[in-house]
């Protein structure tokens, strides 16, 4: 899964962009084994339980002349390689006076 967060000003100029990736337990992005079975069990025991949420926070600095910013957050599930499905999409517009 990949979380993409972007911030754009009123003219559409990108002010901030970041992403966070989550991988399948035990497999790295190249589909190679990453951990042994006992390590995978330990990771599963310490992971987020089903139906629970995880919050991400980003500290973004804007120029003092910025009046409005649009924040977009998109969560994608990668089925395989480059094929992805949009799971959740949130957009907010922040106005500064």
Secondary structure by P-SEA (a helix, b strand, c coil): cbbbbbbbcccccccccbbbbbccccccccccccccaaaaaaaaaacccccbbbbbbbbbbbcccccbbbbbbbbbbbcccccccccbbbbbbbbcc
